[in-house]
Amino acid sequence: MIANLGFSVLFISFLVTLYSVFAAIYGERRQVPAMVESARRAMLLTWPLLTLTAGILIYLLVNNHFELQFVYEVTSRSMPTYLKVTAWWGGQAGSLLFWSWLMSAFTSLVTLRKWDRDREFLPWVIVVSCVTMAFFIGMNVFFENPFAQLYQTFDGVAAHTFQPANSILFTPEDGRGLNPLLRHPGMVIHPPMLYLGFVAFVIPYAFALAALITGRTDDRWIRLTRRWTLWAWLFLSFGLVLGGRWAYDVLGWGGYWGWDPVEIAAFMPWLTGTAFLHSVMIQEKRGMLKHWNMLLIILTYSLVIFGTFLTRSGVLSSVHSFAQSAIGPLFFAFIGLSLITSVALLIHRWGSLKSETQMTSLLSREALFLLNNLLFMSILVVCFWGVMFPLISELFTGQKVTVGPPFYERATAPLFAALMLLMGIAPLSAWGHSTVKTLGRAIWKPIIGALAITLVLFVTYTQKVGALIGFFLIALVILVTIYEYWRGGYARQRSQGENIFTALWNLTGRNRRRYGGYIIHLSMMLMAVGILGIEIFQVETQGTLAQGESLSLANYELRYKEIAQWDDLPSGVNYRRAVVDVYQDGEYLGQLAPRIDYYYDSQQNMTIPGQRSTLKDDLYVLLVNWEPVAATGATFKVYVNPLVNWLWLGSLLFLAGIVVAAWPEKETERVAVRAKARVQQQTSAAD
Amino acid sequence: MQINKFVIGGILILGAVVFLIWTSTAANAQYFLTVDELNAKGPDIVDKNLRVSGAVIGDSIQYDAQNLALSFEVVHVPGDTADIETEGGLAEALHQAVMDPSRARMKVIYVGPKPDLLRHEAQAIMTGHLGADGIFYAEELLLKCPTRYEEAVPEQAGL
């Protein structure tokens, strides 16, 4: 009964989005503002409707309505309530609904803003967002209904939206429960973060298309969506990092990123999004790269949908694997159609997107930005090639050939290194024109500093060439960034008579995007330290120990103390927990307790590492053996992951950087000034 | 003149990327085979970098915890998604595979901790090489355990 109500509301919201699309187009074509307004209001209605739908689904999830296939699949009686709520995005049908719900929230936010000066965009932003939303809601309505109920017929039990003839409702005693791997705080917030990022990128895309359709192709659409893009990028980046952290904490292989197709699917829109963030600055400052920006946002949108498609179709196989379902081809068709339409529009407006200035100097800021873009695109091409290669090879040779992590590492490492070099050089180059001489004058000090640091590391830490190149680049970027801060702060200190801290604070406040960007660069370098550490210096060992025996790795020694096993029946989990004493260079450091949790409802183990984390390295201990026969001995796998903590620290600094860059500026004054300037221009033109 | 500079730069980058992709692909390509395909290849395939998938036979799993030596047998399952669909989905295909004594089987040896998901009727995707003794030496082991309704475990993990 309640399930039917949920489905009805879902269906109504589908109709409302469709109405919104047609009303907006009709109103715009026939110049009936009332129709556009009606479309806008209809669009505003989608959020309450979808919230109600989601509320009903959550009610059913929390109250163990296992007659719903979706509830049966993702929850069980023993799960705590908060996990039952988050099980909403734990399965396919629910996560599609989650997507639509976020989309409706974002479009509502967009339509609530003042549109006075941008009226002509409104109908088309509505059309693009609502077409996207209708597609996702339609998936739920027609193919992946979260409210489908289990019915018993003569042929057995199957899920149906409507009760079939001669059937009775079938209610399983208990649900299958959320995959224990997903019962982790990181996994509870990782998908929403990623989805927030995915969905938020639809907004700049909608504006870009509106600009193409209306022919108002100046940089207004970019300015309007700048903050959206930043937030989208924030969520996407943070979602990726959280996914890595989750893998590190839960999957028990001592890593955080496996170049899995699903990971890459989320990484690809990040690449184009990051390129877009950089290149829009060139358009704003120099009026260049307009076609390129359009192309980037179109690509980002397509990759966002493609990312969802990759995770939801049976095209490729990976650890995450894919459910076989009808929605794959539909996703493919939707991506194809939107890509063709967008590119056709872009070609149609090609002439009006001409650059206002010519790029002349290879070392100018804009040329280096362009190079940065090309590098991001190159990494994208590598990723795309790697993901599609099995399909391509199967198509042409009939033989499925795959490429693994070594392919990606080898192909992308030089590109990432080049990006880091650019991160070091670009902040010092000038707009318009820069020569080797002017650039050299600015950069020689940081280069000397970075070389000195590298030399110290060579003597004290490592002789590996790859690592040394990496550390040199990291040191260079950090020094250049600090140098830039210092230069700006010092100048301000002298001219404004402020003390250095006030000067730095005001400097950042006055030019948030630039200095926020620098903070982000710094954070990326901290993350690079962590990545270099774990990729190049990770060591591991494994062994079976009797009680009192020990295992050593690097300068750590682990002594196996005891193991205990007990049931936690209310939560349906069996715990096996080993305790090891940890010594470093003979000195007692404390205990670690790696565990294996066995979940009865899903009959699955979860290996929880014992971790000891410092800035220098992580000691990561896995309890591997869980055979009850060997109760006297236990098998451990031990990793030492140097520097990996910097990866997580860097991600926190990254958040701070984005908040600085995206914090609302006092734009009203500037807008007023610009509007005044425009009025003056117009009056002088009228004269 | 100005244009040339950028065109040359662009071509250089393009060349570098193509080179990187080409050499990395050549160095790291892995043939993705089913057990039947592997058997059909004969001795040519010995010691090549391969990826093989098969259904795990539960009774054959042997694990020496002391030395972390794991061995088990896998049986042929179709590699093509369309074939799997006609057999009624991955779970059903795996079930049929382990029930069918006439299908080709292969012994796998893997050194390392026994994965949690290694059990009867799981799909194992192994990376490694085929020894001259006909045993597959896996360096990496991925497992999928689909269930009757849908592949709940992997599907949930995908986002």
Chai-1 contact restraints between the chains, C-beta under 6 A:
chainA,res_idxA,chainB,res_idxB,connection_type,confidence,min_distance_angstrom,max_distance_angstrom,comment,restraint_id
A,E73,B,A152,contact,1.0,0.0,6.0,A-B,restraint_1
A,G90,B,Q156,contact,1.0,0.0,6.0,A-B,restraint_2
A,Q92,B,E155,contact,1.0,0.0,6.0,A-B,restraint_3
A,N179,B,V153,contact,1.0,0.0,6.0,A-B,restraint_4
A,N179,B,Q156,contact,1.0,0.0,6.0,A-B,restraint_5
A,L182,B,Q156,contact,1.0,0.0,6.0,A-B,restraint_6
A,P191,B,L159,contact,1.0,0.0,6.0,A-B,restraint_7
A,V262,B,G158,contact,1.0,0.0,6.0,A-B,restraint_8
A,T311,B,G158,contact,1.0,0.0,6.0,A-B,restraint_9
A,T311,B,L159,contact,1.0,0.0,6.0,A-B,restraint_10
A,G314,B,T81,contact,1.0,0.0,6.0,A-B,restraint_11
A,V319,B,L142,contact,1.0,0.0,6.0,A-B,restraint_12
A,H320,B,P154,contact,1.0,0.0,6.0,A-B,restraint_13
A,H320,B,A157,contact,1.0,0.0,6.0,A-B,restraint_14
A,H320,B,G158,contact,1.0,0.0,6.0,A-B,restraint_15
A,S321,B,K144,contact,1.0,0.0,6.0,A-B,restraint_16
A,S321,B,E151,contact,1.0,0.0,6.0,A-B,restraint_17
A,S321,B,P154,contact,1.0,0.0,6.0,A-B,restraint_18
A,A323,B,E150,contact,1.0,0.0,6.0,A-B,restraint_19
A,A323,B,E151,contact,1.0,0.0,6.0,A-B,restraint_20
A,A323,B,E155,contact,1.0,0.0,6.0,A-B,restraint_21
A,T360,B,Q2,contact,1.0,0.0,6.0,A-B,restraint_22
A,L362,B,K5,contact,1.0,0.0,6.0,A-B,restraint_23
A,L374,B,I13,contact,1.0,0.0,6.0,A-B,restraint_24
A,S378,B,V17,contact,1.0,0.0,6.0,A-B,restraint_25
A,V382,B,I21,contact,1.0,0.0,6.0,A-B,restraint_26
A,W385,B,I21,contact,1.0,0.0,6.0,A-B,restraint_27
A,K400,B,F32,contact,1.0,0.0,6.0,A-B,restraint_28
A,V401,B,A29,contact,1.0,0.0,6.0,A-B,restraint_29
A,V401,B,Y31,contact,1.0,0.0,6.0,A-B,restraint_30
A,T402,B,Q30,contact,1.0,0.0,6.0,A-B,restraint_31
A,T402,B,F32,contact,1.0,0.0,6.0,A-B,restraint_32
A,T402,B,R51,contact,1.0,0.0,6.0,A-B,restraint_33
A,V403,B,T25,contact,1.0,0.0,6.0,A-B,restraint_34
A,V403,B,N28,contact,1.0,0.0,6.0,A-B,restraint_35
A,V403,B,A29,contact,1.0,0.0,6.0,A-B,restraint_36
A,P406,B,N28,contact,1.0,0.0,6.0,A-B,restraint_37
A,F407,B,S24,contact,1.0,0.0,6.0,A-B,restraint_38
A,F407,B,N28,contact,1.0,0.0,6.0,A-B,restraint_39
A,R410,B,S24,contact,1.0,0.0,6.0,A-B,restraint_40
A,A411,B,L20,contact,1.0,0.0,6.0,A-B,restraint_41
A,A411,B,I21,contact,1.0,0.0,6.0,A-B,restraint_42
A,A411,B,S24,contact,1.0,0.0,6.0,A-B,restraint_43
A,Q542,B,L68,contact,1.0,0.0,6.0,A-B,restraint_44
A,T544,B,A65,contact,1.0,0.0,6.0,A-B,restraint_45
A,T544,B,Q66,contact,1.0,0.0,6.0,A-B,restraint_46
A,N605,B,D116,contact,1.0,0.0,6.0,A-B,restraint_47
A,V624,B,P113,contact,1.0,0.0,6.0,A-B,restraint_48
A,N625,B,A65,contact,1.0,0.0,6.0,A-B,restraint_49
A,E627,B,A65,contact,1.0,0.0,6.0,A-B,restraint_50
A,A630,B,A65,contact,1.0,0.0,6.0,A-B,restraint_51
A,T635,B,A65,contact,1.0,0.0,6.0,A-B,restraint_52
A,K637,B,P113,contact,1.0,0.0,6.0,A-B,restraint_53
